[in-house]
Amino acid sequence: MRFRAAKASVALAAGLAVAACGGGAGGPAPPIDKRTYVPPQAELMAPGPLGERALGKPDAPITVIEYVSLTCPHCANFQKNVFPRVKKEFIDTGKVRFIVREFPIGRSAGNAAIANRCAPEDKYFFVLGQLLSRQTEWVSQDVRLDAILGVAKSGGLSRETFDSCLSNQTIIDGLNEVKQRGRQFGVIGTPTFFINGRKAQGEVTFEEIKAMIEQTPAPSSS
């Protein structure tokens, strides 16, 4: 059975395909310097319409927020080479709460984000890691829904559930809102991190992440 992709593809292409991995966004620029802008903490921490996906203690002293596109090679590199050390040293020890927010770039990333949101919630980070580490299996110029599902099945997503989610307007609208809020916060590409009152974009090392986590918070933007 073929997936009902048209509705999701059109909606996601219109709302989500506006940036390049680590690159600039389309549309009129807001009156801020997106490269350095950090929104007020209260605005940044407000959860999106689909709820947050987070690891670590809710009352951890530091919160790290990552905006990610599942087709982004820089995001895949962070997930493979940096995130395991961040998890071991900071998340597992109760020092950091780590939030992932979707910033899909292109139709394939949009449909993969739907797959991840529709998989069992307790498998979100597992499926995230699978989609990032197995990009060669499903990322291409054309949207390959069967290939996306082939990876997401490892986290318990069924064909029936995925097919239904592709036309779930609540999920589509929610993902669009998460991305648009990210753009308002100055996100212009992926990955983008907000850490301890500061911002980092693109390729980051563990040492850079560690320094941002351990330093004194910057003053909040007014």
C-alpha positions as CSV (number, residue, x, y, z in Angstrom):
1,M,0.0,0.0,0.0
2,R,1.4,3.4,-0.9
3,F,1.6,6.1,1.7
4,R,-0.7,9.1,1.5
5,A,2.2,11.5,1.1
6,A,0.7,14.3,-0.9
7,K,-0.9,16.3,2.0
8,A,2.0,16.0,4.3
9,S,4.5,16.8,1.6
10,V,2.7,19.9,0.5
11,A,2.2,21.2,4.0
12,L,5.7,20.4,5.1
13,A,7.3,21.8,2.0
14,A,5.6,25.1,2.5
15,G,6.3,25.5,6.1
16,L,9.5,23.6,6.8
17,A,11.8,23.7,3.7
18,V,13.2,27.2,4.4
19,A,16.8,26.6,5.4
20,A,19.9,24.7,4.7
21,C,21.8,22.6,7.2
22,G,23.9,25.2,8.9
23,G,22.8,27.8,6.3
24,G,20.4,30.7,5.9
25,A,16.6,30.8,6.0
26,G,14.3,32.2,3.3
27,G,11.8,34.9,3.8
28,P,12.2,38.4,5.3
29,A,14.7,38.6,8.1
30,P,13.4,39.7,11.5
31,P,14.9,42.9,13.0
32,I,17.5,40.9,14.9
33,D,21.0,39.6,14.3
34,K,20.2,35.9,13.9
35,R,23.8,34.9,14.4
36,T,24.0,36.1,17.9
37,Y,20.4,36.6,19.1
38,V,19.4,34.7,22.2
39,P,15.7,35.1,23.2
40,P,14.6,35.7,26.8
41,Q,14.8,32.6,28.8
42,A,11.1,32.4,29.6
43,E,10.2,32.5,25.9
44,L,12.9,30.0,25.0
45,M,11.8,27.5,27.7
46,A,8.1,27.6,26.8
47,P,7.1,24.2,25.4
48,G,5.8,23.8,21.9
49,P,2.3,22.6,20.9
50,L,3.5,19.0,20.7
51,G,5.2,18.9,24.0
52,E,8.9,18.6,24.7
53,R,11.1,15.6,24.0
54,A,13.8,15.7,26.7
55,L,16.4,13.6,28.5
56,G,17.7,14.2,32.0
57,K,16.2,15.5,35.3
58,P,13.5,18.1,34.9
59,D,15.1,20.2,37.6
60,A,18.6,20.0,36.3
61,P,20.5,23.3,36.8
62,I,21.3,23.7,33.1
63,T,19.0,23.2,30.1
64,V,20.5,22.5,26.6
65,I,18.1,22.9,23.7
66,E,19.1,21.6,20.3
67,Y,17.2,22.4,17.1
68,V,17.8,19.5,14.7
69,S,17.0,18.5,11.1
70,L,17.1,14.7,10.6
71,T,18.6,15.1,7.1
72,C,21.5,17.3,8.4
73,P,25.0,15.8,8.3
74,H,26.2,18.2,11.0
75,C,23.4,16.9,13.3
76,A,24.4,13.4,12.5
77,N,28.0,14.2,13.3
78,F,27.0,15.7,16.7
79,Q,24.8,12.7,17.5
80,K,27.6,10.3,16.8
81,N,30.7,12.0,18.1
82,V,29.6,14.6,20.7
83,F,26.2,13.6,22.2
84,P,27.4,10.3,23.8
85,R,29.9,12.3,25.9
86,V,27.4,15.0,26.7
87,K,25.0,12.3,27.9
88,K,27.5,10.5,30.0
89,E,29.1,13.5,31.6
90,F,26.2,15.9,32.0
91,I,22.8,14.3,31.4
92,D,23.2,11.0,33.2
93,T,24.8,12.8,36.2
94,G,21.8,15.2,36.6
95,K,23.6,18.3,35.6
96,V,21.8,18.9,32.3
97,R,18.3,18.6,30.9
98,F,18.6,18.1,27.1
99,I,15.7,19.1,24.9
100,V,15.4,18.3,21.2
101,R,13.2,20.5,19.0
102,E,12.4,19.8,15.4
103,F,13.6,22.2,12.6
104,P,13.0,20.0,9.5
105,I,14.8,21.2,6.4
106,G,13.0,19.9,3.3
107,R,10.3,17.4,2.7
108,S,12.3,14.3,3.7
109,A,13.2,15.8,7.0
110,G,9.6,16.8,7.6
111,N,8.3,13.3,7.0
112,A,11.1,11.8,9.2
113,A,10.1,14.2,12.0
114,I,6.5,13.0,11.7
115,A,7.8,9.4,11.9
116,N,9.8,10.2,15.1
117,R,6.8,12.0,16.7
118,C,4.5,9.1,15.9
119,A,6.8,6.4,17.2
120,P,6.3,5.5,20.9
121,E,7.3,8.5,23.0
122,D,9.8,6.5,25.1
123,K,11.6,5.6,21.8
124,Y,11.9,9.2,20.6
125,F,15.6,9.5,21.2
126,F,16.3,6.0,20.0
127,V,14.5,6.7,16.7
128,L,16.2,10.1,16.5
129,G,19.6,8.4,16.7
130,Q,18.7,5.7,14.2
131,L,17.4,8.3,11.6
132,L,20.6,10.4,12.0
133,S,23.0,7.5,12.0
134,R,21.3,5.7,9.1
135,Q,20.9,8.8,6.8
136,T,22.4,7.0,3.8
137,E,19.4,4.5,3.9
138,W,16.7,7.1,3.5
139,V,18.0,10.6,2.7
140,S,17.7,11.5,-1.0
141,Q,16.4,14.2,-3.3
142,D,13.1,12.4,-3.5
143,V,11.0,11.6,-0.4
144,R,11.4,7.9,0.3
145,L,8.6,7.1,2.8
146,D,9.2,3.4,2.8
147,A,12.9,3.9,3.6
148,I,12.0,6.4,6.4
149,L,9.6,3.8,7.9
150,G,12.2,1.1,7.5
151,V,14.4,3.0,9.9
152,A,11.6,4.1,12.3
153,K,10.3,0.5,12.6
154,S,13.3,-0.2,14.8
155,G,11.6,2.0,17.4
156,G,8.2,0.4,17.2
157,L,6.5,2.5,14.5
158,S,4.0,0.5,12.4
159,R,3.1,1.2,8.8
160,E,-0.5,1.8,9.8
161,T,0.4,4.4,12.4
162,F,2.9,6.2,10.1
163,D,0.4,6.3,7.2
164,S,-2.2,7.8,9.6
165,C,0.2,10.3,11.0
166,L,1.2,11.6,7.5
167,S,-2.2,13.2,7.2
168,N,-2.6,14.2,10.9
169,Q,-3.0,18.0,10.7
170,T,-2.3,18.4,14.4
171,I,1.1,17.0,14.0
172,I,1.9,18.8,10.8
173,D,0.7,22.1,12.3
174,G,2.6,21.4,15.5
175,L,5.9,20.8,13.7
176,N,5.4,23.9,11.6
177,E,4.9,25.9,14.8
178,V,8.0,24.5,16.5
179,K,10.0,25.5,13.5
180,Q,8.5,29.0,13.2
181,R,9.2,29.6,16.9
182,G,12.8,28.5,16.2
183,R,13.1,31.0,13.4
184,Q,11.8,33.7,15.8
185,F,14.5,32.7,18.2
186,G,17.2,33.2,15.5
187,V,17.6,29.7,14.3
188,I,18.7,29.8,10.7
189,G,20.2,26.3,10.3
190,T,21.0,23.1,12.1
191,P,22.2,22.2,14.6
192,T,21.6,25.2,16.7
193,F,22.1,25.0,20.5
194,F,20.9,27.3,23.3
195,I,23.0,26.7,26.4
196,N,23.3,28.6,29.6
197,G,22.2,31.9,28.1
198,R,24.3,31.5,25.0
199,K,24.0,30.2,21.5
200,A,26.1,27.9,19.2
201,Q,25.4,26.9,15.6
202,G,26.8,24.3,13.2
203,E,29.6,22.0,14.0
204,V,30.5,22.1,17.7
205,T,33.0,20.0,19.6
206,F,32.5,18.4,23.0
207,E,34.9,20.9,24.5
208,E,32.9,23.8,23.2
209,I,29.6,22.4,24.6
210,K,31.3,21.6,27.9
211,A,32.6,25.2,28.2
212,M,29.1,26.6,27.5
213,I,27.5,24.3,30.1
214,E,30.1,25.1,32.8
215,Q,30.4,28.9,32.3
216,T,28.4,31.6,34.0
217,P,25.1,32.3,32.3
218,A,25.0,35.3,30.0
219,P,22.5,38.0,30.9
220,S,19.0,37.4,29.5
221,S,17.9,39.4,26.4
222,S,15.3,42.0,27.2
